[in-house]
């Protein structure tokens, strides 16, 4: 796909989008206005949980996303 075609497709998807969160993320990814970006800060507990998850992933202690989705659906239906 050419750059021009990619640009055209992105513009069309942006025009059709009804998701403000997605539009905001796309805008931030473009990096045009770094002044209005907020740094996301995590608590010490969140940092610990993130580090635990990264360690588990490095050790191969992961499950396929389909299985995770199934488990989440089960949790939500309880």
Secondary structure, DSSP 8 states (H G I E B T S, - for coil): --HHHHHHHHHHHHHH---HHHHHHHHHHHTS-GGG-------HHHHHHHHHHHHHHHTT----HHHHHHHHHHHHH-
